[in-house]
């Protein structure tokens, strides 16, 4: 670190708009989700679920880093292994508070990776210590006994290493992200990048689907109110089918995000009836397309293979904008792996203010594995045991 930065401090603000836009652009360049994303979350009616804060690391008048944070009352069963979740569910019938843990998170409720944005020349290890101390004080002020650095990639763990020592934080495996590197600039190049079995199965799904359902696909910049209502209806169908639910988004979120120039809606309609059958909300961030949320009409399940048709449309969009990769988020791994995505290890750093609870969580957290988090991952790791080592925190 520069010798002039010998006195660091942390200030907290309560809104992304209180931070200069130039700092957002510099600290969260594409393909990171920056100011547009946090302003969208703040204007999406999520205040009942999340309380947003932003930690600014400063030296004198200069801002060196931005750490987005939020407070959330987390259902413990969401992050606990199944056997522990079962016990907690029973105990919560008599002790309701045991089912939730008020937590101060560093990261974003809905982003694929936790990020602390830093100025050029500033390393994460330079600011980790002062940031950790400030978070301890802020968590106490907010009545949040637990602090979690949420879903940070492996490359960040070395910079946060000081928190795992005297800071008292411990690492825990999280749901991995998924990323597809696009080889070439068209569908044929993508298909050639797959294994023979993946390519054969995907072509078979597309062929069967197109034989039973003709679709009209288009990319919409800002859907009308009526189309947005259809989109939200499909989103709810998909949300209710999912097993892991961290945030609850309502129509107001989609009304807010459609105003953002980074957002695109890929919509697919039945070519005969015009009924909306699938959509994907994507962000175009530099050379990356982020597959953010989808919605599918599950009443048309079976030979329609709508998810794979939707991804075909997303590929067409990505190739059209010369994207280098598609980031598809956590969970729903079976289909994503079939489509050629690779797993991106993500980790949490956790600290509880109660030493006894901290020791318990640490013991449980050390046993969390990809196989224990998700059945699709369990099947994948049986076939690819070499991937197990990539999941462990380093």
Secondary structure, DSSP 4 states (H G I P E B T S, - for coil): --GGG-S-EEEEES-GGGS-HHHHHHHS-TTS--HHHHHHHHTTT-TTT-EEEEEEEEETTEEEEEEEEEEEEEEHHHHS-HHHHHHHHHHTTT-GGGGEEEEEEES-SS-SS--EEE-TT--HHHHHHHHHHHHHHHHHHHT--EEEEEEEEHHHHTTTHHHHTTT--EEEE---EEEEE--SSSHHHHHHHS-HHHHHHHHHHHHHHHHH--EEEEEESS--HHHHHHHHHHHHHHHHH-S-------HHHHHHHTT-TTEEEEEEEETTT--EEEEEEEEEETTEEEEEEEEE-GGG-STT-HHHHHHHHHHHHHHHTT-SEEE--SS-HHHHHHTT-EEE-EEEEEEESSHHHHHHHHHHHTT--HHHH-HHHHHHHHH-GGGHHHHS--
